[in-house]
Structure formats: structure tokens, C-alpha cells
Amino acid sequence: MIDLAAFGWTAEQDQQFRQLENLDPLWIPGRVRGHNRLYYLLFTAQGDMTATLAGRLRHHAGGVQDLPVVGDFVAVRPAIGQETKAMVEALLPRNGAFSRADGDLTRASGAAAQQIIAANIDTVFIVSSADADFSARRLERLLAAAWASNATPALIITKIDLVEDPALLLAEVAAQTAGIAVFPVSNKTGAGIDAIRAAIGPGQTALLVGSSGVGKSSLTNQLLGLERQRVNAMNDQGRGQHTTTARDLFLLPTGGLLLDTPGVRVITPWFTDGLEATFTDIDDLALACKFHDCGHQSEPGCAVRAALEDGTIAAARYQGYLKLRRELSIVDRKGDKRAEAAQKRALRTRTKAKNRQQKITLD
């Protein structure tokens, strides 16, 4: 038998499992390590298993967000006479989830649904490279999603060997990351890899997120100590090309688990909880605003606008904050039909005004 603690199983999950409704003596706990449309790959105390989803669980789900995803803990029924086959019978409560809004929030249709990328994550490693890939606006969005997932965010800067002055870059990054841990690494030289290994303790689960080509697959191979993830050659701009097409949860030889994900360039968090934690500087300034519900745009006595005017807050960060807050308000109103209708009207009005301004400029 395999100790489930190696897969992140705790006393909390054990209690949840024992309290499942209609718990069958034949059911055993497991954790989803990967899946496709046909089956799930599971870690269990009896070894790796391939499982299908019980029809009852699929039909009673309130939506895709109620179906198991990578990182979920589940109750499974092993198939009689087939040691590696099973049926997923129940989904245990999640201790947080890394999610994003699935839809184009620049359109009046707004967010279509919640897309859960992974569940039960302890650390979200936001991966960016030291080259032109680095984007403060993307980092802010990923940080907001990470804070809202009930996980601890951290930043990994890859390809640090390509930078002439790493200290200068890291100082610039630290000024934008609200005090989170930053790990400079080089997949080429191996520098910084041990620090990341040490940050993923036994039974802990870490998620890698970032755009394509930043070196997530190479980093995964480094941490595993073997070539598990395929890595393509560099393109003409010296960037690695996208290779990961699915979410895979790996058990690290030093303990802990690592979840690699396909590249993501644009993300709007599904949960609004992480906005304040991401923009702590703006949130702190807002306490001095004249009105407690200040929108930080045209209201009198706005401390945030004052900080913008005197250069305390960069204009790009301020605009990024307003844009993300506006999108999160759309997500937060999802399901409220009257609020959705009002939001759509506001979006159409802004679009028309923008088009008129562009026409005037062209004329």
C-alpha cells in the first residue's frame, strides 16, 4: 500500500471521505492527476488507476465546475478483477481552486462560465522569463487569481542567465509583486532549481502557470530529474515553443507534487477576492478617500487619483487596476439578470463613445 500523505492527503480529507453520503465500504480515496474526455488518471493507495465518471455524478453536477479536475480528491470504486480500473463515485469538497472566467469580457456577452484549472493547490508559481515575455499587467491578473485560489503565490523568473544585470531586473520585479517570494532560475545552468525544490514540501502541491515558451516544461523536467515533458527547440526569437497540451500532476522524487499547465496569455480571475491582495498599494491609499465607495476615477477627495497625479502610482498600474476591477465586476454580476443587462448597456455605451472618438481623430 502507498501512503496517501505523499499525494497531499490530510486528516481533513480523511474526515471528509468518512462523512460522504452513501459511503460504500468498497470505495477508496484517490486524487486526480490528469484527465481527458473519456477517463481520469488517479493516484490511490493501491497504485495508479484509470477511472471513468459515474453517470450519477455526471448527471447531478450543476455544471462543469462540479466535475472533478486535476488536483481534486475523489472517492473511487475499484473494478472487480481489474486492479488498475475504477469508477469515480464522489467528489470531496475543495480547499480552494485556481479558476478563471471563460469568455471575452471585452464584449457585452461577458464571462460565459467558470473554468477551474486546478484544485487544492498550496503554492501557485507564476512563471515568467527574463526576456521580452515579462508583463506587469499579466502578472497582476495571475496574482489576483492565485490569491483568490486559497494558495500562496510566488514568482519564478526563468532564463535569468540571459540578463546582464539580474539584480536590477529582480529589483524592478520586487517593486511590482507585493512582497511575494521571487525565484530567479536558469533551466540551462540549473541555477535556482534547488530553491524551488525546497519550497515544495512533502505532501504540498505546486502549480506552474504562465505564457507559452517561458520554460515551464523545462522547469518541470529539472524538478523531476528526468525528461517527462516534451520541450521543443527555440524559435527565431530565442523563445521555447508551446508543447504542453494538458494539465499533469507529477509526484516529485524529493516529495511534494507539481502541476504543469498549458500556456496562458490572457486571464481574468473568476473570484474577486484576490484584487485587494494584488493591489495593496491602491487598497491602502483608498482608505484615505473622501467617500468609502470611491471609484477612484472622477470623485472629489480621491487619494488614489492624488497618488496618480504626484507619481506615487504609475499610470499603467492604475489603468491595469481599473480594467481588472471592471472585468471582475462583470464576473461578480453573473447570474443577476438585471445587473447583467445594465452592464451590457454600459459596455455598449463605452464602445460607441470609443468608436466616435476614433472617428473624430481620423477626421
C-alpha positions as a Python dict, from the first residue, in 0.01 Angstrom:
ca = {
    (1, 'M'): (0, 0, 0),
    (2, 'I'): (112, 357, -76),
    (3, 'D'): (92, 632, 187),
    (4, 'L'): (-168, 880, 59),
    (5, 'A'): (2, 1161, 251),
    (6, 'A'): (256, 1170, -32),
    (7, 'F'): (-29, 1284, -259),
    (8, 'G'): (-144, 1563, -28),
    (9, 'W'): (-397, 1358, 168),
    (10, 'T'): (-452, 1504, 516),
    (11, 'A'): (-665, 1437, 823),
    (12, 'E'): (-916, 1690, 682),
    (13, 'Q'): (-963, 1492, 361),
    (14, 'D'): (-982, 1168, 562),
    (15, 'Q'): (-1268, 1309, 769),
    (16, 'Q'): (-1448, 1438, 459),
    (17, 'F'): (-1415, 1097, 297),
    (18, 'R'): (-1563, 919, 600),
    (19, 'Q'): (-1855, 1162, 610),
    (20, 'L'): (-1954, 1112, 245),
    (21, 'E'): (-2323, 1044, 190),
    (22, 'N'): (-2390, 680, 97),
    (23, 'L'): (-2025, 586, 157),
    (24, 'D'): (-1969, 230, 35),
    (25, 'P'): (-1717, 1, 213),
    (26, 'L'): (-1563, -76, -127),
    (27, 'W'): (-1481, 288, -202),
    (28, 'I'): (-1123, 410, -161),
    (29, 'P'): (-980, 763, -175),
    (30, 'G'): (-784, 893, -471),
    (31, 'R'): (-653, 1212, -626),
    (32, 'V'): (-692, 1323, -988),
    (33, 'R'): (-353, 1350, -1160),
    (34, 'G'): (-486, 1408, -1513),
    (35, 'H'): (-793, 1355, -1729),
    (36, 'N'): (-942, 1380, -2076),
    (37, 'R'): (-1297, 1350, -2206),
    (38, 'L'): (-1304, 974, -2159),
    (39, 'Y'): (-1131, 894, -1831),
    (40, 'Y'): (-942, 1014, -1525),
    (41, 'L'): (-591, 923, -1414),
    (42, 'L'): (-571, 880, -1037),
    (43, 'F'): (-322, 842, -755),
    (44, 'T'): (-454, 592, -498),
    (45, 'A'): (-313, 394, -206),
    (46, 'Q'): (-336, 87, -431),
    (47, 'G'): (-134, 248, -709),
    (48, 'D'): (-216, 444, -1024),
    (49, 'M'): (-564, 384, -1167),
    (50, 'T'): (-764, 477, -1474),
    (51, 'A'): (-1124, 565, -1391),
    (52, 'T'): (-1445, 671, -1560),
    (53, 'L'): (-1700, 902, -1404),
    (54, 'A'): (-2014, 751, -1251),
    (55, 'G'): (-2321, 853, -1451),
    (56, 'R'): (-2496, 962, -1133),
    (57, 'L'): (-2214, 1207, -1056),
    (58, 'R'): (-2207, 1346, -1411),
    (59, 'H'): (-2584, 1393, -1441),
    (60, 'H'): (-2628, 1554, -1099),
    (61, 'A'): (-2345, 1803, -1144),
    (62, 'G'): (-2458, 2166, -1150),
    (63, 'G'): (-2206, 2242, -1426),
    (64, 'V'): (-1851, 2170, -1534),
    (65, 'Q'): (-1728, 2335, -1213),
    (66, 'D'): (-1885, 2045, -1019),
    (67, 'L'): (-1693, 1779, -1211),
    (68, 'P'): (-1350, 1657, -1092),
    (69, 'V'): (-1043, 1843, -1216),
    (70, 'V'): (-670, 1788, -1170),
    (71, 'G'): (-584, 1811, -801),
    (72, 'D'): (-929, 1705, -677),
    (73, 'F'): (-970, 1437, -412),
    (74, 'V'): (-1231, 1176, -501),
    (75, 'A'): (-1390, 854, -380),
    (76, 'V'): (-1347, 568, -627),
    (77, 'R'): (-1474, 213, -660),
    (78, 'P'): (-1203, -25, -790),
    (79, 'A'): (-1324, -259, -1063),
    (80, 'I'): (-1353, -622, -956),
    (81, 'G'): (-1076, -827, -1110),
    (82, 'Q'): (-910, -525, -1273),
    (83, 'E'): (-653, -373, -1038),
    (84, 'T'): (-592, -55, -1237),
    (85, 'K'): (-953, 24, -1334),
    (86, 'A'): (-1204, 215, -1123),
    (87, 'M'): (-1516, 434, -1115),
    (88, 'V'): (-1521, 785, -966),
    (89, 'E'): (-1819, 785, -730),
    (90, 'A'): (-1790, 1115, -539),
    (91, 'L'): (-1603, 1444, -529),
    (92, 'L'): (-1466, 1567, -196),
    (93, 'P'): (-1500, 1936, -101),
    (94, 'R'): (-1226, 2157, -245),
    (95, 'N'): (-987, 2358, -34),
    (96, 'G'): (-971, 2630, -296),
    (97, 'A'): (-935, 2631, -674),
    (98, 'F'): (-733, 2825, -930),
    (99, 'S'): (-1000, 2950, -1172),
    (100, 'R'): (-1055, 3196, -1450),
    (101, 'A'): (-1351, 3341, -1635),
    (102, 'D'): (-1412, 3156, -1960),
    (103, 'G'): (-1532, 3421, -2202),
    (104, 'D'): (-1446, 3753, -2362),
    (105, 'L'): (-1510, 4026, -2106),
    (106, 'T'): (-1445, 4300, -2362),
    (107, 'R'): (-1776, 4206, -2524),
    (108, 'A'): (-2127, 4265, -2394),
    (109, 'S'): (-2178, 3890, -2352),
    (110, 'G'): (-1940, 3896, -2056),
    (111, 'A'): (-1799, 3588, -1885),
    (112, 'A'): (-1963, 3267, -2001),
    (113, 'A'): (-1860, 3037, -1717),
    (114, 'Q'): (-1602, 2945, -1459),
    (115, 'Q'): (-1309, 2738, -1580),
    (116, 'I'): (-1130, 2558, -1298),
    (117, 'I'): (-768, 2496, -1390),
    (118, 'A'): (-668, 2306, -1075),
    (119, 'A'): (-794, 2235, -724),
    (120, 'N'): (-640, 2202, -378),
    (121, 'I'): (-319, 2392, -458),
    (122, 'D'): (-79, 2509, -187),
    (123, 'T'): (152, 2728, -398),
    (124, 'V'): (93, 2897, -734),
    (125, 'F'): (423, 2959, -912),
    (126, 'I'): (368, 3231, -1172),
    (127, 'V'): (636, 3166, -1434),
    (128, 'S'): (775, 3445, -1650),
    (129, 'S'): (1101, 3471, -1837),
    (130, 'A'): (1367, 3739, -1812),
    (131, 'D'): (1326, 3823, -2180),
    (132, 'A'): (1054, 4027, -2351),
    (133, 'D'): (783, 3792, -2218),
    (134, 'F'): (765, 3973, -1885),
    (135, 'S'): (440, 4168, -1849),
    (136, 'A'): (341, 4352, -1531),
    (137, 'R'): (-25, 4354, -1637),
    (138, 'R'): (-34, 3975, -1689),
    (139, 'L'): (144, 3927, -1358),
    (140, 'E'): (-124, 4133, -1180),
    (141, 'R'): (-401, 3916, -1325),
    (142, 'L'): (-229, 3590, -1238),
    (143, 'L'): (-158, 3718, -888),
    (144, 'A'): (-525, 3804, -839),
    (145, 'A'): (-627, 3454, -949),
    (146, 'A'): (-363, 3299, -723),
    (147, 'W'): (-466, 3495, -413),
    (148, 'A'): (-830, 3401, -476),
    (149, 'S'): (-742, 3030, -504),
    (150, 'N'): (-658, 2997, -133),
    (151, 'A'): (-296, 2927, -231),
    (152, 'T'): (26, 3119, -171),
    (153, 'P'): (152, 3293, -488),
    (154, 'A'): (521, 3307, -581),
    (155, 'L'): (706, 3422, -892),
    (156, 'I'): (964, 3229, -1094),
    (157, 'I'): (1181, 3428, -1337),
    (158, 'T'): (1336, 3186, -1589),
    (159, 'K'): (1626, 3243, -1830),
    (160, 'I'): (1798, 3460, -1572),
    (161, 'D'): (2129, 3366, -1737),
    (162, 'L'): (2032, 3583, -2036),
    (163, 'V'): (2022, 3903, -1829),
    (164, 'E'): (2332, 4122, -1796),
    (165, 'D'): (2225, 4265, -1459),
    (166, 'P'): (1990, 4018, -1278),
    (167, 'A'): (1990, 4230, -960),
    (168, 'L'): (1841, 4528, -1147),
    (169, 'L'): (1566, 4313, -1302),
    (170, 'L'): (1482, 4149, -970),
    (171, 'A'): (1461, 4489, -800),
    (172, 'E'): (1212, 4604, -1065),
    (173, 'V'): (1009, 4285, -1025),
    (174, 'A'): (1007, 4308, -645),
    (175, 'A'): (853, 4655, -670),
    (176, 'Q'): (551, 4505, -851),
    (177, 'T'): (494, 4181, -662),
    (178, 'A'): (357, 4294, -324),
    (179, 'G'): (625, 4115, -123),
    (180, 'I'): (576, 3763, -264),
    (181, 'A'): (872, 3527, -297),
    (182, 'V'): (1068, 3558, -623),
    (183, 'F'): (1282, 3272, -757),
    (184, 'P'): (1534, 3353, -1033),
    (185, 'V'): (1629, 3034, -1220),
    (186, 'S'): (1809, 2909, -1526),
    (187, 'N'): (1698, 2581, -1681),
    (188, 'K'): (2020, 2589, -1883),
    (189, 'T'): (2263, 2609, -1589),
    (190, 'G'): (2038, 2470, -1315),
    (191, 'A'): (2080, 2783, -1102),
    (192, 'G'): (1793, 2835, -857),
    (193, 'I'): (1634, 2492, -910),
    (194, 'D'): (1723, 2368, -561),
    (195, 'A'): (1549, 2669, -405),
    (196, 'I'): (1225, 2578, -581),
    (197, 'R'): (1258, 2214, -474),
    (198, 'A'): (1298, 2328, -114),
    (199, 'A'): (986, 2545, -144),
    (200, 'I'): (767, 2242, -233),
    (201, 'G'): (750, 2039, 87),
    (202, 'P'): (634, 1675, 117),
    (203, 'G'): (260, 1649, 55),
    (204, 'Q'): (247, 2006, -81),
    (205, 'T'): (107, 2080, -426),
    (206, 'A'): (255, 2349, -652),
    (207, 'L'): (101, 2483, -973),
    (208, 'L'): (301, 2630, -1263),
    (209, 'V'): (118, 2897, -1467),
    (210, 'G'): (246, 3135, -1731),
    (211, 'S'): (251, 3203, -2102),
    (212, 'S'): (386, 2962, -2360),
    (213, 'G'): (760, 2946, -2414),
    (214, 'V'): (873, 3067, -2070),
    (215, 'G'): (1024, 2729, -1977),
    (216, 'K'): (755, 2562, -1761),
    (217, 'S'): (811, 2220, -1921),
    (218, 'S'): (1189, 2251, -1893),
    (219, 'L'): (1149, 2352, -1530),
    (220, 'T'): (923, 2052, -1468),
    (221, 'N'): (1186, 1820, -1616),
    (222, 'Q'): (1453, 1980, -1397),
    (223, 'L'): (1249, 1929, -1081),
    (224, 'L'): (1160, 1571, -1175),
    (225, 'G'): (1517, 1486, -1267),
    (226, 'L'): (1408, 1327, -1596),
    (227, 'E'): (1255, 1415, -1932),
    (228, 'R'): (880, 1377, -1872),
    (229, 'Q'): (757, 1689, -2051),
    (230, 'R'): (840, 1737, -2418),
    (231, 'V'): (1029, 2058, -2495),
    (232, 'N'): (1055, 2198, -2847),
    (233, 'A'): (1357, 2383, -2983),
    (234, 'M'): (1377, 2760, -2962),
    (235, 'N'): (1210, 2966, -3233),
    (236, 'D'): (1375, 3250, -3425),
    (237, 'Q'): (1323, 3490, -3133),
    (238, 'G'): (1501, 3257, -2891),
    (239, 'R'): (1181, 3153, -2715),
    (240, 'G'): (1077, 2800, -2634),
    (241, 'Q'): (772, 2687, -2827),
    (242, 'H'): (447, 2569, -2667),
    (243, 'T'): (441, 2194, -2605),
    (244, 'T'): (223, 2120, -2300),
    (245, 'T'): (-134, 2047, -2408),
    (246, 'A'): (-284, 1906, -2087),
    (247, 'R'): (-262, 1951, -1711),
    (248, 'D'): (-43, 1687, -1547),
    (249, 'L'): (22, 1633, -1176),
    (250, 'F'): (363, 1482, -1103),
    (251, 'L'): (499, 1332, -781),
    (252, 'L'): (844, 1482, -721),
    (253, 'P'): (1128, 1250, -610),
    (254, 'T'): (1207, 1490, -324),
    (255, 'G'): (845, 1495, -203),
    (256, 'G'): (556, 1718, -298),
    (257, 'L'): (360, 1740, -621),
    (258, 'L'): (398, 1963, -926),
    (259, 'L'): (125, 2054, -1172),
    (260, 'D'): (233, 2177, -1516),
    (261, 'T'): (-25, 2355, -1732),
    (262, 'P'): (-57, 2472, -2093),
    (263, 'G'): (49, 2830, -2157),
    (264, 'V'): (-197, 3110, -2086),
    (265, 'R'): (-156, 3469, -2206),
    (266, 'V'): (-485, 3632, -2104),
    (267, 'I'): (-669, 3560, -1782),
    (268, 'T'): (-948, 3716, -1581),
    (269, 'P'): (-991, 3559, -1236),
    (270, 'W'): (-1331, 3409, -1164),
    (271, 'F'): (-1322, 3505, -796),
    (272, 'T'): (-1293, 3871, -693),
    (273, 'D'): (-1117, 3801, -362),
    (274, 'G'): (-763, 3849, -495),
    (275, 'L'): (-797, 4207, -623),
    (276, 'E'): (-715, 4382, -294),
    (277, 'A'): (-424, 4148, -217),
    (278, 'T'): (-276, 4216, -560),
    (279, 'F'): (-313, 4593, -541),
    (280, 'T'): (-231, 4650, -174),
    (281, 'D'): (-78, 4990, -255),
    (282, 'I'): (-402, 5115, -412),
    (283, 'D'): (-613, 4948, -143),
    (284, 'D'): (-415, 5121, 133),
    (285, 'L'): (-447, 5460, -37),
    (286, 'A'): (-822, 5411, -80),
    (287, 'L'): (-863, 5425, 299),
    (288, 'A'): (-793, 5798, 278),
    (289, 'C'): (-1050, 5865, 6),
    (290, 'K'): (-1329, 6108, 97),
    (291, 'F'): (-1600, 5856, 5),
    (292, 'H'): (-1587, 5495, 124),
    (293, 'D'): (-1731, 5373, -209),
    (294, 'C'): (-1494, 5586, -418),
    (295, 'G'): (-1446, 5458, -772),
    (296, 'H'): (-1103, 5628, -798),
    (297, 'Q'): (-1186, 5799, -1125),
    (298, 'S'): (-1357, 6139, -1101),
    (299, 'E'): (-1475, 6158, -739),
    (300, 'P'): (-1358, 6458, -529),
    (301, 'G'): (-1114, 6385, -250),
    (302, 'C'): (-982, 6064, -410),
    (303, 'A'): (-649, 5968, -253),
    (304, 'V'): (-576, 5723, -534),
    (305, 'R'): (-612, 5990, -802),
    (306, 'A'): (-390, 6220, -596),
    (307, 'A'): (-122, 5949, -581),
    (308, 'L'): (-153, 5903, -957),
    (309, 'E'): (-104, 6274, -1018),
    (310, 'D'): (204, 6301, -796),
    (311, 'G'): (362, 5989, -947),
    (312, 'T'): (328, 5763, -641),
    (313, 'I'): (131, 5517, -857),
    (314, 'A'): (232, 5453, -1217),
    (315, 'A'): (-34, 5532, -1476),
    (316, 'A'): (-5, 5186, -1633),
    (317, 'R'): (-63, 5014, -1297),
    (318, 'Y'): (-360, 5241, -1224),
    (319, 'Q'): (-518, 5164, -1564),
    (320, 'G'): (-450, 4792, -1516),
    (321, 'Y'): (-625, 4807, -1180),
    (322, 'L'): (-933, 4981, -1323),
    (323, 'K'): (-957, 4738, -1615),
    (324, 'L'): (-929, 4429, -1396),
    (325, 'R'): (-1176, 4568, -1143),
    (326, 'R'): (-1425, 4640, -1422),
    (327, 'E'): (-1394, 4285, -1558),
    (328, 'L'): (-1430, 4135, -1211),
    (329, 'S'): (-1747, 4336, -1159),
    (330, 'I'): (-1888, 4168, -1470),
    (331, 'V'): (-1795, 3825, -1333),
    (332, 'D'): (-1943, 3914, -993),
    (333, 'R'): (-2276, 4011, -1153),
    (334, 'K'): (-2307, 3686, -1349),
    (335, 'G'): (-2646, 3534, -1274),
    (336, 'D'): (-2808, 3867, -1183),
    (337, 'K'): (-3010, 3932, -1498),
    (338, 'R'): (-3087, 4299, -1430),
    (339, 'A'): (-2725, 4371, -1336),
    (340, 'E'): (-2608, 4185, -1647),
    (341, 'A'): (-2840, 4390, -1867),
    (342, 'A'): (-2714, 4715, -1712),
    (343, 'Q'): (-2355, 4602, -1760),
    (344, 'K'): (-2417, 4520, -2126),
    (345, 'R'): (-2570, 4865, -2181),
    (346, 'A'): (-2268, 5028, -2016),
    (347, 'L'): (-2029, 4827, -2232),
    (348, 'R'): (-2217, 4922, -2550),
    (349, 'T'): (-2212, 5289, -2447),
    (350, 'R'): (-1836, 5281, -2387),
    (351, 'T'): (-1779, 5106, -2720),
    (352, 'K'): (-1986, 5365, -2909),
    (353, 'A'): (-1804, 5651, -2736),
    (354, 'K'): (-1468, 5495, -2820),
    (355, 'N'): (-1569, 5449, -3184),
    (356, 'R'): (-1685, 5812, -3207),
    (357, 'Q'): (-1356, 5933, -3060),
    (358, 'Q'): (-1160, 5725, -3310),
    (359, 'K'): (-1369, 5866, -3596),
    (360, 'I'): (-1304, 6223, -3477),
    (361, 'T'): (-931, 6151, -3454),
    (362, 'L'): (-925, 6009, -3808),
    (363, 'D'): (-1120, 6304, -3944),
}
